[in-house]
Amino acid sequence: MAVPGFDEYLGSLGRLSVHVDPLATTEESERIRWGAAALAELDAVDAESLAAWVFTNPEEAALLGLVVGLTQERMKNVLRERFATTSARQLALRDPVALVRFFDEEYDLVRTLAANRAATFTFGDLLVARAGSRARAAAAGRSGRRIEDQIEAIAVGLGLEVRTRTRFQGRGHDAPADLLVMRGDEPVIAVAAKGFDSTGSKLGDAVREIVEMASVRKPTQYVMAVVDGIGWLSRQSDLRRIHALWAGGEIDGLYTLATLDRFRDDLEQAARRLDLL
């Protein structure tokens, strides 16, 4: 049998997933409803009562994240950052006071639960909650832009000519860059800015972009990367690949927001070597 052409194959593709009614009853939804009812019935809402509740109900400790609007992925990342574990259940059994204190200090847990557990919500409130993933996606985009904006401000503050969110010509072909420092029409310093507090395929894409930048750069070009965010904690093998580029001299610097002073110094030194300053 002849292999179908691409267009024929493309036309045969169909949807694999089916729509799921968000109000359909599942084992997980029933557990959430039970936990919500139990929290609503607490005599008092304070750090002590919540610590006692999660210690008694460790399987439901993850509900604290839902109370303050954290996705499961986001909650695991923030727990890993603070406690070196992703398990709310383990924390509830090991140190429920610290767990509740963390959620209260960082996300205003006690006030939020006290205000919402007896509130009446409208259909509009329901739709806003379902649209929360869109808001989180927009926030993730803003966190990525935060790095871009800061490195651009540093470059401009040094008096360099820059272009943003573009591509640069290297050996043989071009590669992406979030910031380019130009010498006339010639790109001489390329910088990647990759900040993620959540995980997903976009982190793999970021690694590939930096690898591509390193692979095409000319001997007369500098390549640097500013990579930050707790999302990388779940993709440490990817982060190691970027670090290996730096350790192997394939890129000229790797920075976080906490080390932007070093980025500024290295950028200035590179610019001076290129007679830009």
N, C-alpha and C positions, 0 to 999 in steps of 0.2 A: 504494500500500500504506500502510495506516495505521501511524503510529508506535506501536510497542509501549509499553504503560504501564510505569511505573517498576518495579513489582513483577515484571512479566514479564521485563523486561530484567535485573533483579537476579538472577532465578532462572536466567538463561542464562549467567551468569558461571561460568567454570571455572578450574582451575589452569593457569597457563602454564608454570611450571617443573616439572621432574621431579626426583625424588630422585637424588642422586649418591652412589654408594658411596664412603665416605672412603678405602677401601683400593684403589680402582680405579687402574690404572696409567695415568698421563698423562705427557706430555712433561715437565711441571713436576715431577711427583712423582719421575720418574726422575732429573732434575737434582738434586733435593733429596737423594735417596738417594746419588747419586754424591758430592755434596759432603760429606754426612755421613760416608761411608766414607773419603773423603780426609782429613777432619779427624781421624777416629779413628786413622788410620795415621801421623799426625805423630809423629816421634820424641820431641818435647818440646812442651809447650804453655806458651808464654810470649808476652809481647807481641811480641818480635822474630820468633819463628817464625810467629805469626799475621799480622803485617804482611807478611812475605815471602810467605806463602801467598795473601793476598788480592791482592797486587800481581801474582803469577803467575796468579791465577784471578779477575780482576776481575768476571767475569760472576756469580761465586758470592758476592760480597762481602755481598749481602743476607742470606746465611745467618747472619751474625753476629747479626742482629736476631732470627732464629728461635731461635738458641741461648739468648738471654736472654729469650725469650717475648714479643717485640714483634710485633704485627701489621704487615702491610705499610704500612697507613695511618699507624699510630702511628710506625713507624720513619721514614717520610718526613717527618712533622711534626717529630720531634726532630732529624733531620739538617738540615732547613730552618732550625730555630731556631739551631743551633750553627754550621752551615757555609754557610748561604744556598744550599743545593742539596738536592734530594731524592734524588739519584743516588748510591747507595753505590758503584756501578761507577766513576763519575768520581773519587770520593774515593780509591778503592783505587788508581787509577792516579796521581793527583796527590799524595796525601799519605797513604799507607797507615798510617804510624806514628801520625798524628793520629787517623785513623779508629779504629784499634784502641785507642789510649789513651782515646778518648772512651767507647767501649763498656765498657772495663774500669773506668774511674773512675766512670761513671754506673750501670753495670749488672753489675759484677763478672764480666766476660766470661771472664777467664782461669780463675778458680776454678770457675765454672759449667761451662765446657767440659771442664776436667780431671776434674771430678767425674762428669759425665754421659756422656762419650763411650764409656766402657766399662761403664756400669751396665746392670743387667738390670731391665727394667720389666715390671710385671704388667698383667693386663687392667684392673684398677682404675686403674692409672696412666694407661692409654690413655683411659679414660672421663673421668678428671679433666682430661687435656689437651684433650679435645674439648669439655669444659664450660668451657674457659678464656674463651670469648667472654662467657659469663654473668658470670664474675668481673670481666672488664674492664668490662662494662656496669654492674655494681654499683659498681666503682671510679669510673666516670665520674659516676654519680649522687652519690657521696660528694664528688667534687671540686666539683660544682655546689652541693651543700649547704654546702660550706666557705665560699663567698661569702655565702650566705644567713645562715649562723650568725654570721659576723663582722659583717655590717651590722646584724643584729638586736641583737647584743651592744653595738654602738656606740649604737644608738638607746635601748636600755634603760638603758645607762650614763648617758645624758643625762637620764634620768627621763621619757622619752616613752612614751605609751601606743601600743602597736603591735599589729598583726595580721599574720600571715604567710600566704603562699601562698593568696591570696584574690583578689577582684575589687573594684573601686571604681567608684562612680557618678560620671561626669563629665558633659559636655554631651551630652544626648540619650540616651546609653546608657552601659554600663559597659565596663570594660577590665580585663585581668589585672594583678596586681601581686604581686611576691614579698615585699614589705614595705610595709605601710601605717602611716603615723603618723596617729593619730586625734585629733580634738578632739571629745570626747564620741562621738556617733554619726556625726560628719562626717569623711570621709577628706580630709586636707589635704596630705599628702606621700606620693607613691607612688614606690617604688623597684623597678627591675628588677635581678635578679642573674643573670647569664648567663655561666657558666664552662664552657668545653669545650676539651679537649685533643685531641679527634678531630673529624673533619668529618662532615657528613651533613645530612639535612633538618632536624634539630633546630636548626641554626644559622639556617636560613631562618625557622623558626618563631619563634625568639627575636627576630629583626629585626622580624617582623610584629607581635609583641606590643609591642615598644617603640614602633613607629610608631603602633599603636593607642592606646597610653597617651598619646602626644603629641597625637593627633588629638582625643581626648575631654576632655582636661584643661580645667578651668575657669580663668579668670583668677586665681582665688583659690587655686589648687592648684599645688603644685610636683611636677615629675616628674624623677627622676634615674635613672641607670643605672650599674651596676658590671659591666663586661664584661671578661673576662680569659680566658687560656688560649691555647695555641699552635695549637689547632684553627682559630682565626680567621685564621691565616696563609694558609690555603688558601682562605679566603672573604673576601678583602680587600675586594671590591666590596660585600659585605654590611656589613662593618665601616665602610666609608666612608659608607654610608647612615645608620648610627647617628651617626657623627661629624657628618655634615651636619645632623642634627637639633639637635645641640648648637651647632654653629656658627651655625645659623639661629635660635637662641633658642627652638626648639620643645621642647627639654628643658633642664633647668636645670643639668645636670652629667653628665659621663662620667668614670668612674674605673676603675682597676684595683686589685688588692690592694696594689700598691706605692704607690698614692696614697690609701690609705684615711684618712690623716691629713687630707688636703684634704676628703675626703668628710665626715669628722666635723665639720670646721670649717664647711663649707657647710650641713650638716644643722642644726647648732646655730644658725647665722645665720638660716636659714629658719624654724626653730622660734621664735626670738625675734621675728621679724617677724610671726609668726602668734599672738604672745602665749601660746605654749605653755610658755615658760620665764620 
